[in-house]
Amino acid sequence: MHVTVVGTGYVGLVSGAGLADFGLSVTCVDSDERKVQRLQDGQIPIYEIGLEEIFRRNVKNRRLTFSSDLKSAVEQSLVVFIAVGTPEGVNGEPDLSQVRSVASSLAKYMDDYKVIATKSTVPVGTGRKIRAWIEESLKKPMKFDVVSNPEFLREGSAIEDFMRPNRVVIGAESEQAAAIVKDIYRPLYLIETPFVMTNLETAELIKYASNAFLATKISFINEMANLCEKVGADIHDVSRGMGLDKRIGSKFLHPGPGFGGSCFPKDVAALCTMGRWFGNPMRIAESVLEVNQQQKARVVAMMEEGLAGLSNRTIGVWGLAFKPNTDDTRESPAINICHRLLEGKALIQVYDPVAMNNAKGELGEKGISYCADAYAAACGADGLLIGTEWNEFRNVDLQKVKSVMKTPILFDVRNIFDPAKLRTLGFRYFGMGR
Ligand SMILES: NC(=O)c1ccc[n+]([C@@H]2O[C@H](COP(=O)([O-])OP(=O)(O)OC[C@H]3O[C@@H](n4cnc5c(N)ncnc54)[C@H](O)[C@@H]3O)[C@@H](O)[C@H]2O)c1
């Protein structure tokens, strides 16, 4: 079977390569012609563990191709996956302009029955809108189906998540379309992946419910960490004590500077917006966002106190990506904190193993030195912030770090170090909830 994936970002590229690895013939289409050219030249524009291997394998066996010609890709395909961006628009509403533009273009090029499957995260009701947008631009009446197939991959382990998902959700308006999309995922039957077969609206909502629930766990544990600091409790023991209860689970109970990334903030905001649209306020989700905003401000206040002011302080920052194992800096808490430090007139020296280029795009050059390694970022610093918990920071030579810093003050907002050990080494240590 031939399929098209529209959008070659984190989701589109991983899905395209993954579907090709399932044995399908895949054309990945993007409107960004420079990106398509780079992909055709064999350059992978994002950092994702394991992507290069399946990318090269499937390009070589010609199951994975890249194009900016949507027309010929659509003509060859039975199924078209939409994987374009749905960034936050005004008032927390998702901006659906990319999805709408794809739908209108598809209508122009559809020549016979197609299944249009949405991987992009879109608010409830968008599947029906996609149908309407296509119908209003079709040249002649034609049968087609719209399916919601939300994507749950995590950046940093996207290939693993795509190839071995916890579940596949398929929301369809016809049995035929549901069967066609289910068939695409046939290789996953062998590993007994559960399938949730449902209607469009439910599939769309499952994605938001899942992300909002995970974000809720993070904001919840961050508030608990703040309480721990007040009462002399240790958040790590609280998390472990909670997480061992199978009804709760241990994941997403790690305190930090708040959640970020291109999904959680915008998806929780979108859920709040949907609640308002339908007269059903989502009060928990609204609080989750509020707590998340406060958490970043709290980190900066802690640093300001620890350094007795920010103005003219030199601060080393280790890690800029929104989480380890990705180069994605969208809505990264580390970047947000860097902006606030710069506003406070601090000078920052930053280092990230893979996200330096993206960070430069967001932070610019003023007040910032981009460093070649972790030690260089610590050199001469009045304080050091752990912005992202990359593994390489866990194994640094802390004696050396201390010796190169001007004053050994560590803001370990990812709690990667043992406070007692750091204090013994002579650091002033600030963690979260300990
Ligand atoms: N990034 C994640 O971890 C993740 C996980 C699950 C779901 N999602 C959702 O998947 C969707 C895509 O996310 P992403 O992070 O891959 O986005 P992205 O911004 O990395 O990529 C989007 C791509 O779509 C392309 N594009 C935009 N308009 C186009 C058009 N009209 N025709 C063809 N291509 C077009 C862009 O050039 C870009 O390459 C979003 O809705 C997001 O919420 C993302």
The ligand as a Gaussian input file, in Angstrom:
#p B3LYP/6-31G(d) Opt

LIG

0 1
 N        6.319000      16.663000      18.711000
 C        5.742000      15.722000      19.427000
 O        6.338000      15.118000      20.321000
 C        4.306000      15.340000      19.159000
 C        3.790000      14.170000      19.718000
 C        2.463000      13.825000      19.446000
 C        1.679000      14.657000      18.663000
 N        2.193000      15.812000      18.157000
 C        1.352000      16.648000      17.300000
 O        1.705000      16.372000      15.955000
 C        1.610000      17.558000      15.160000
 C        2.944000      17.853000      14.493000
 O        3.909000      18.124000      15.507000
 P        5.465000      18.283000      15.157000
 O        6.162000      18.501000      16.443000
 O        5.876000      17.176000      14.278000
 O        5.411000      19.649000      14.304000
 P        6.591000      20.347000      13.509000
 O        6.340000      21.798000      13.638000
 O        7.909000      19.775000      13.936000
 O        6.365000      19.905000      11.990000
 C        5.308000      20.335000      11.201000
 C        5.741000      20.228000       9.748000
 O        4.603000      20.490000       8.898000
 C        5.046000      21.247000       7.791000
 N        3.896000      21.939000       7.185000
 C        3.206000      23.000000       7.672000
 N        2.206000      23.320000       6.846000
 C        2.249000      22.453000       5.811000
 C        1.467000      22.264000       4.641000
 N        0.428000      23.041000       4.373000
 N        1.818000      21.265000       3.795000
 C        2.863000      20.468000       4.060000
 N        3.624000      20.592000       5.163000
 C        3.339000      21.569000       6.027000
 C        6.088000      22.168000       8.361000
 O        6.946000      22.689000       7.357000
 C        6.806000      21.237000       9.332000
 O        7.880000      20.569000       8.698000
 C        1.123000      18.646000      16.105000
 O       -0.274000      18.708000      16.037000
 C        1.554000      18.138000      17.464000
 O        0.742000      18.628000      18.508000
 C        3.496000      16.167000      18.375000

